Amino acid sequence: MNSEIEQIKSRLNIVDVVGEYIKLEKAGINYRALCPFHNEKTPSFTVSPSKGIFKCFGCGKAGNVIRFIMEHEQLSYVEAIKFLGNKFNIPVQDKEETPGEAETRLRRDSMMVVNAYAQ
């Protein structure tokens, strides 16, 4: 499943995927919008196409395209991978993630988001 995950991350443009759910406006090199995860009047939700991540400075939610789908569609990691694979015609093998694999992946993904944001 790792190759499918990398293929999804590399083939999907986060702006295109997020833009299907909310209206994004160009703001310099990034895009801004009202956060889809909490009510707000001033846009605090930012999408960085160069880094492939989103971040809400209001509620703190952040991540990559997979994390966005997980949060927005209320799916598990594996379900989000399958959802994106089906939606964008990327073949995905049907394999369940063990709790240990999930913990390792969550830790790695969190560190990658923090690192990308720090850059």
Secondary structure, 3 states (H helix, E strand, C coil): CHHHHHHHHHHCCHHHHHHCCCCCEEECCEEEECCCCCCCCCCCEEEECCCCEEEECCCCCEECHHHHHHHHHCCCHHHHHHHHHHHCCCCCCCCCCCHHHHHHHHHHHHHHHHHHHHC
